[in-house]
Amino acid sequence: MPLSSVIRLLKNRNPAPGTRAYWPAIIAQQGYPYEEHFVTTRDGYVLSVHRISGPRGTKSGNANPRRKSVLLIHGLLMSSTGQDEMGEYDVPAMIDYILAQTGQSQLIYMGYSQGGRVGFMAATNTTVANKIKLLVSIAIGELQKFDFGVAENRRCYGRATPPVYDLSKILCPVAVYWAENDYTVKIKDVERLEKSLPNLIRNYRVTSDPFDHVDFVYSSKAKELVYPDLLELLRRI
């Protein structure tokens, strides 16, 4: 979909209060302690990671080591390269950094849109998947490597079309959240995705119309249609 169409779509939505603000401002507005960390990837990029380190009204640095660590990723602006590199370099680097900081052996990965795709890509690596207690994917469909065009695909992949990722390698528990009216995710793609995942523990479909791709994070309806089920799942893990 062209960027101009996305912008028009967003303008027609009724966003939740504060969603237009920069992430640190949203955290501060809600009264949570906030830290900024920097993670260097194997391919040389330095990524900012924003941490909510405790409950609302507490001071930064008072994090409870028994609390679950949750990595939230959208996926845009993670690095200047493509999503394949994000799954190979960015996500593993952030996971390793967070586990080193918290002293935990696993975390919950929650990815929306491209963030879900790069999470799946990373989790096809068994070493990475073993560090994920639960992988939550919101609003994604089929996954394949980047399409360079026929000639470049033949040079890079040895075939005319880009290969799809082997999701049968993802052994960590997975939860999929999607909407029937998502303009970027086709139902047939979600169905193929579900059949490919060996450890799918939750398949949550939003049937409300209108409710599409951006509404998972942008619409005030999400707190009624999506978040209660998602939070209950996180509590059980």
Contacts in CASP RR format, 6 or more apart in sequence:
PFRMAT RR
TARGET T0000
AUTHOR 0000-0000-0000
METHOD contacts of the structure
MODEL  1
MPLSSVIRLLKNRNPAPGTRAYWPAIIAQQGYPYEEHFVTTRDGYVLSVH
RISGPRGTKSGNANPRRKSVLLIHGLLMSSTGQDEMGEYDVPAMIDYILA
QTGQSQLIYMGYSQGGRVGFMAATNTTVANKIKLLVSIAIGELQKFDFGV
AENRRCYGRATPPVYDLSKILCPVAVYWAENDYTVKIKDVERLEKSLPNL
IRNYRVTSDPFDHVDFVYSSKAKELVYPDLLELLRRI
1 183 0 8 1.000
1 184 0 8 1.000
6 214 0 8 1.000
9 212 0 8 1.000
9 214 0 8 1.000
10 214 0 8 1.000
10 218 0 8 1.000
13 214 0 8 1.000
13 215 0 8 1.000
13 218 0 8 1.000
13 219 0 8 1.000
14 219 0 8 1.000
14 220 0 8 1.000
15 218 0 8 1.000
15 219 0 8 1.000
15 220 0 8 1.000
16 218 0 8 1.000
16 219 0 8 1.000
16 220 0 8 1.000
16 222 0 8 1.000
16 223 0 8 1.000
18 26 0 8 1.000
18 29 0 8 1.000
19 26 0 8 1.000
19 217 0 8 1.000
19 218 0 8 1.000
21 29 0 8 1.000
23 50 0 8 1.000
24 34 0 8 1.000
24 36 0 8 1.000
24 50 0 8 1.000
27 34 0 8 1.000
27 50 0 8 1.000
27 52 0 8 1.000
28 34 0 8 1.000
30 56 0 8 1.000
31 56 0 8 1.000
31 57 0 8 1.000
32 52 0 8 1.000
32 54 0 8 1.000
32 55 0 8 1.000
32 56 0 8 1.000
32 57 0 8 1.000
33 52 0 8 1.000
33 53 0 8 1.000
33 54 0 8 1.000
33 57 0 8 1.000
33 58 0 8 1.000
33 59 0 8 1.000
33 60 0 8 1.000
33 61 0 8 1.000
33 62 0 8 1.000
34 50 0 8 1.000
34 51 0 8 1.000
34 52 0 8 1.000
34 53 0 8 1.000
34 60 0 8 1.000
35 50 0 8 1.000
35 51 0 8 1.000
35 53 0 8 1.000
35 60 0 8 1.000
35 61 0 8 1.000
36 48 0 8 1.000
36 49 0 8 1.000
36 50 0 8 1.000
36 51 0 8 1.000
37 48 0 8 1.000
37 49 0 8 1.000
37 50 0 8 1.000
37 51 0 8 1.000
37 97 0 8 1.000
37 101 0 8 1.000
38 46 0 8 1.000
38 47 0 8 1.000
38 48 0 8 1.000
38 49 0 8 1.000
39 46 0 8 1.000
39 47 0 8 1.000
39 49 0 8 1.000
39 93 0 8 1.000
39 94 0 8 1.000
39 97 0 8 1.000
40 46 0 8 1.000
40 47 0 8 1.000
40 93 0 8 1.000
41 47 0 8 1.000
41 79 0 8 1.000
41 89 0 8 1.000
41 90 0 8 1.000
41 93 0 8 1.000
42 89 0 8 1.000
42 93 0 8 1.000
43 79 0 8 1.000
43 81 0 8 1.000
43 85 0 8 1.000
43 89 0 8 1.000
45 78 0 8 1.000
45 79 0 8 1.000
45 80 0 8 1.000
45 81 0 8 1.000
45 89 0 8 1.000
45 90 0 8 1.000
47 78 0 8 1.000
47 79 0 8 1.000
47 90 0 8 1.000
47 93 0 8 1.000
47 94 0 8 1.000
49 94 0 8 1.000
49 97 0 8 1.000
49 98 0 8 1.000
53 60 0 8 1.000
53 61 0 8 1.000
53 62 0 8 1.000
53 63 0 8 1.000
54 60 0 8 1.000
54 61 0 8 1.000
54 62 0 8 1.000
54 63 0 8 1.000
54 64 0 8 1.000
54 67 0 8 1.000
63 102 0 8 1.000
65 102 0 8 1.000
65 103 0 8 1.000
65 104 0 8 1.000
68 107 0 8 1.000
68 108 0 8 1.000
68 133 0 8 1.000
68 234 0 8 1.000
68 237 0 8 1.000
69 98 0 8 1.000
69 99 0 8 1.000
69 102 0 8 1.000
69 104 0 8 1.000
69 107 0 8 1.000
69 108 0 8 1.000
70 107 0 8 1.000
70 108 0 8 1.000
70 109 0 8 1.000
70 110 0 8 1.000
70 234 0 8 1.000
71 94 0 8 1.000
71 95 0 8 1.000
71 98 0 8 1.000
71 107 0 8 1.000
71 108 0 8 1.000
71 109 0 8 1.000
71 110 0 8 1.000
72 110 0 8 1.000
72 111 0 8 1.000
72 112 0 8 1.000
73 91 0 8 1.000
73 94 0 8 1.000
73 109 0 8 1.000
73 110 0 8 1.000
73 111 0 8 1.000
73 112 0 8 1.000
73 115 0 8 1.000
73 116 0 8 1.000
73 118 0 8 1.000
73 119 0 8 1.000
74 111 0 8 1.000
74 112 0 8 1.000
74 113 0 8 1.000
74 114 0 8 1.000
74 115 0 8 1.000
74 217 0 8 1.000
75 83 0 8 1.000
75 86 0 8 1.000
75 111 0 8 1.000
75 113 0 8 1.000
75 114 0 8 1.000
75 115 0 8 1.000
75 116 0 8 1.000
75 118 0 8 1.000
76 114 0 8 1.000
78 86 0 8 1.000
78 90 0 8 1.000
78 118 0 8 1.000
79 85 0 8 1.000
79 86 0 8 1.000
79 89 0 8 1.000
79 90 0 8 1.000
82 146 0 8 1.000
83 114 0 8 1.000
83 117 0 8 1.000
83 118 0 8 1.000
83 121 0 8 1.000
83 146 0 8 1.000
84 121 0 8 1.000
84 145 0 8 1.000
84 146 0 8 1.000
86 114 0 8 1.000
86 115 0 8 1.000
86 118 0 8 1.000
86 121 0 8 1.000
87 118 0 8 1.000
87 119 0 8 1.000
87 121 0 8 1.000
87 122 0 8 1.000
88 121 0 8 1.000
88 122 0 8 1.000
90 118 0 8 1.000
91 109 0 8 1.000
91 118 0 8 1.000
91 119 0 8 1.000
91 121 0 8 1.000
91 122 0 8 1.000
91 128 0 8 1.000
92 122 0 8 1.000
92 125 0 8 1.000
92 127 0 8 1.000
92 128 0 8 1.000
95 107 0 8 1.000
95 109 0 8 1.000
95 122 0 8 1.000
95 128 0 8 1.000
95 131 0 8 1.000
95 132 0 8 1.000
96 131 0 8 1.000
98 107 0 8 1.000
99 105 0 8 1.000
99 106 0 8 1.000
99 107 0 8 1.000
99 131 0 8 1.000
105 131 0 8 1.000
106 130 0 8 1.000
106 131 0 8 1.000
106 132 0 8 1.000
106 133 0 8 1.000
107 131 0 8 1.000
107 132 0 8 1.000
107 133 0 8 1.000
108 132 0 8 1.000
108 133 0 8 1.000
108 134 0 8 1.000
108 135 0 8 1.000
108 136 0 8 1.000
108 234 0 8 1.000
108 237 0 8 1.000
109 119 0 8 1.000
109 123 0 8 1.000
109 132 0 8 1.000
109 134 0 8 1.000
109 135 0 8 1.000
109 136 0 8 1.000
110 136 0 8 1.000
110 138 0 8 1.000
111 119 0 8 1.000
111 136 0 8 1.000
111 137 0 8 1.000
111 138 0 8 1.000
112 138 0 8 1.000
112 139 0 8 1.000
112 216 0 8 1.000
112 217 0 8 1.000
113 138 0 8 1.000
113 139 0 8 1.000
113 140 0 8 1.000
113 184 0 8 1.000
113 213 0 8 1.000
114 140 0 8 1.000
115 140 0 8 1.000
116 137 0 8 1.000
116 138 0 8 1.000
116 140 0 8 1.000
117 140 0 8 1.000
117 141 0 8 1.000
117 143 0 8 1.000
119 135 0 8 1.000
119 137 0 8 1.000
120 135 0 8 1.000
120 137 0 8 1.000
120 140 0 8 1.000
120 143 0 8 1.000
120 165 0 8 1.000
120 167 0 8 1.000
120 170 0 8 1.000
121 143 0 8 1.000
121 165 0 8 1.000
122 128 0 8 1.000
123 129 0 8 1.000
123 132 0 8 1.000
123 135 0 8 1.000
123 169 0 8 1.000
123 170 0 8 1.000
123 172 0 8 1.000
124 165 0 8 1.000
124 166 0 8 1.000
124 167 0 8 1.000
124 169 0 8 1.000
124 170 0 8 1.000
125 169 0 8 1.000
126 169 0 8 1.000
126 171 0 8 1.000
129 135 0 8 1.000
129 169 0 8 1.000
129 170 0 8 1.000
129 171 0 8 1.000
129 172 0 8 1.000
130 172 0 8 1.000
132 172 0 8 1.000
133 172 0 8 1.000
133 173 0 8 1.000
133 237 0 8 1.000
134 172 0 8 1.000
134 173 0 8 1.000
134 174 0 8 1.000
134 175 0 8 1.000
134 201 0 8 1.000
134 233 0 8 1.000
134 234 0 8 1.000
134 237 0 8 1.000
135 170 0 8 1.000
135 172 0 8 1.000
135 173 0 8 1.000
135 174 0 8 1.000
135 175 0 8 1.000
136 174 0 8 1.000
136 175 0 8 1.000
136 177 0 8 1.000
136 230 0 8 1.000
136 233 0 8 1.000
137 174 0 8 1.000
137 175 0 8 1.000
137 176 0 8 1.000
137 177 0 8 1.000
138 177 0 8 1.000
138 178 0 8 1.000
138 216 0 8 1.000
138 226 0 8 1.000
139 177 0 8 1.000
139 178 0 8 1.000
139 179 0 8 1.000
139 182 0 8 1.000
139 184 0 8 1.000
139 185 0 8 1.000
139 213 0 8 1.000
139 216 0 8 1.000
140 176 0 8 1.000
140 178 0 8 1.000
140 185 0 8 1.000
140 193 0 8 1.000
141 178 0 8 1.000
141 185 0 8 1.000
141 186 0 8 1.000
141 189 0 8 1.000
141 190 0 8 1.000
141 192 0 8 1.000
141 193 0 8 1.000
142 164 0 8 1.000
142 189 0 8 1.000
142 192 0 8 1.000
142 193 0 8 1.000
143 164 0 8 1.000
143 165 0 8 1.000
143 167 0 8 1.000
143 193 0 8 1.000
144 162 0 8 1.000
144 163 0 8 1.000
144 164 0 8 1.000
144 165 0 8 1.000
145 157 0 8 1.000
145 162 0 8 1.000
145 163 0 8 1.000
145 164 0 8 1.000
145 165 0 8 1.000
146 162 0 8 1.000
147 153 0 8 1.000
147 161 0 8 1.000
147 162 0 8 1.000
148 156 0 8 1.000
148 162 0 8 1.000
150 160 0 8 1.000
153 159 0 8 1.000
153 160 0 8 1.000
153 161 0 8 1.000
153 162 0 8 1.000
154 160 0 8 1.000
157 163 0 8 1.000
167 193 0 8 1.000
167 196 0 8 1.000
167 197 0 8 1.000
168 196 0 8 1.000
168 197 0 8 1.000
168 198 0 8 1.000
170 197 0 8 1.000
170 198 0 8 1.000
170 199 0 8 1.000
171 198 0 8 1.000
171 199 0 8 1.000
172 199 0 8 1.000
173 199 0 8 1.000
173 201 0 8 1.000
173 237 0 8 1.000
174 197 0 8 1.000
174 199 0 8 1.000
174 200 0 8 1.000
174 201 0 8 1.000
174 202 0 8 1.000
175 200 0 8 1.000
175 201 0 8 1.000
175 202 0 8 1.000
175 203 0 8 1.000
175 204 0 8 1.000
175 230 0 8 1.000
175 233 0 8 1.000
176 190 0 8 1.000
176 193 0 8 1.000
176 194 0 8 1.000
176 197 0 8 1.000
176 200 0 8 1.000
176 202 0 8 1.000
176 203 0 8 1.000
176 204 0 8 1.000
177 202 0 8 1.000
177 204 0 8 1.000
177 206 0 8 1.000
177 216 0 8 1.000
177 226 0 8 1.000
177 230 0 8 1.000
178 185 0 8 1.000
178 190 0 8 1.000
178 204 0 8 1.000
178 205 0 8 1.000
178 206 0 8 1.000
179 185 0 8 1.000
179 205 0 8 1.000
179 206 0 8 1.000
179 207 0 8 1.000
179 208 0 8 1.000
179 211 0 8 1.000
179 212 0 8 1.000
179 213 0 8 1.000
179 215 0 8 1.000
179 216 0 8 1.000
180 187 0 8 1.000
180 205 0 8 1.000
180 206 0 8 1.000
180 207 0 8 1.000
180 209 0 8 1.000
181 208 0 8 1.000
181 209 0 8 1.000
181 210 0 8 1.000
181 211 0 8 1.000
181 212 0 8 1.000
182 212 0 8 1.000
182 213 0 8 1.000
183 212 0 8 1.000
183 213 0 8 1.000
184 213 0 8 1.000
185 213 0 8 1.000
194 200 0 8 1.000
194 203 0 8 1.000
202 233 0 8 1.000
204 226 0 8 1.000
204 229 0 8 1.000
204 230 0 8 1.000
206 225 0 8 1.000
206 226 0 8 1.000
208 221 0 8 1.000
208 225 0 8 1.000
211 219 0 8 1.000
211 221 0 8 1.000
211 225 0 8 1.000
215 221 0 8 1.000
215 222 0 8 1.000
216 222 0 8 1.000
216 226 0 8 1.000
END
